[in-house]
Amino acid sequence: MPATLRQITRADLIPDAEFAKVRKDRRAELMPLKRLRRIDLGPFCSFYFESFDTMLFQIQEMLLIEKGGEAQIADELAAYNPLVPQGSELVATIMLEIEDPVRRANSLARLGGIEDRFFIQVGDDRVFGAPEGDIERTRDDGKTSSVHFVRFALTPDHVAVFRAPTTQIMIGCDHEGYAHLAVLSPAVRAELARDL
């Protein structure tokens, strides 16, 4: 199926009882992929680049844990299908992971608008991400959420540069309160190129 048409459907799902039997093995198979798709940015930010496989597993997990049955399926498909890359984009769940609740509250209060400042550096171009518009991630008081869903739309030229092994690709954030860059390894680039 072309990546531009890739969506998780009811037909991709297996019954909860069957998933429970294969859950451990599926998780073990997915872990190397998920490790490649996680990139740390600075001291407490991580990009988790999503794929069809990561979202399918997430939907199966939600159905198993919440036990909503058939009635829950449509909601889970609607929630997670927007995070499946569609061929000319990368999609990331970006988490600001701060364990200490006081430090977390103080940090998030200073990072309002950060969801608009994440980018992928592709050659000389910065491709800024577009946050999912499902809910506002920065509140009126300036405090941001600890979880952001961001889509990075790439042109055909960006995709060609992304795939060129001699070009350095980075992720970054240029928010005044959290300016950081991270270089993607060749293994990470190869894995993410599968989405393009």
C-alpha positions, -999 to 999 in steps of 0.1 A, spaced: 0 0 0 14 34 -9 25 54 22 2 82 12 -28 59 18 -16 42 49 -42 41 76 -50 16 103 -84 0 98 -106 -23 117 -92 -51 95 -56 -45 109 -67 -52 145 -68 -85 162 -92 -95 191 -81 -85 226 -77 -121 237 -55 -129 207 -34 -97 213 -29 -106 249 -13 -139 239 12 -122 214 16 -88 233 49 -96 249 64 -109 216 50 -79 196 65 -55 222 99 -72 220 98 -70 182 89 -34 183 115 -23 208 145 -20 185 124 0 161 112 23 189 147 28 201 158 40 167 128 63 165 135 80 198 159 110 198 167 130 229 169 167 225 185 185 253 181 175 290 144 167 291 129 166 256 125 135 235 111 130 200 93 97 194 89 94 156 57 75 150 49 49 123 22 26 112 36 -1 134 40 20 165 4 34 162 -11 -1 155 6 -14 187 -7 17 206 -42 11 195 -41 -26 204 -27 -16 238 -55 9 244 -82 -16 234 -67 -43 257 -62 -20 287 -94 0 285 -116 -29 275 -140 -7 256 -147 -34 230 -161 -27 196 -175 7 207 -140 20 215 -124 11 181 -136 40 161 -124 65 187 -89 49 189 -86 48 151 -96 85 150 -71 94 177 -41 76 164 -44 75 126 -34 112 123 0 101 137 7 76 109 31 93 85 16 98 50 47 95 27 61 130 26 62 137 63 76 127 96 53 127 126 65 128 162 52 127 197 74 151 215 76 147 253 90 171 279 99 145 305 106 160 339 101 137 369 102 163 397 67 178 398 78 213 410 106 215 384 82 202 358 56 229 366 82 257 366 98 245 334 64 241 315 53 276 327 84 291 309 80 271 277 47 284 263 46 282 225 73 256 223 51 234 201 56 259 173 94 259 176 104 223 169 121 217 135 141 192 114 172 207 98 174 192 63 205 204 46 203 242 48 165 243 54 147 242 87 114 225 84 93 236 113 67 212 126 30 219 127 14 208 160 -18 188 158 -47 211 161 -69 188 183 -64 209 214 -44 240 224 -11 229 239 -2 262 255 -27 276 280 -37 312 284 -13 315 314 16 306 291 21 270 305 27 244 278 17 207 278 43 180 285 32 161 253 30 175 218 20 158 185 39 175 156 39 169 119 69 178 97 59 182 60 88 176 36 90 186 0 104 161 -26 137 181 -24 138 177 13 132 139 10 160 136 -15 184 155 8 172 135 38 181 103 20 215 116 8 240 99 32 265 127 31 241 154 44 238 160 81 202 159 94 193 173 128 163 179 150 160 210 171 141 236 190 147 273 188 124 284 217 142 310 237 138 289 268 149 256 252 173 260 223 189 226 214 200 206 184 206 168 180 222 150 150 204 120 136 227 89 133 228 70 100 208 42 116 181 66 127 180 83 93 176 50 75 147 40 98 129 74 94 135 73 56 111 43 55 83 68 63 91 89 32 
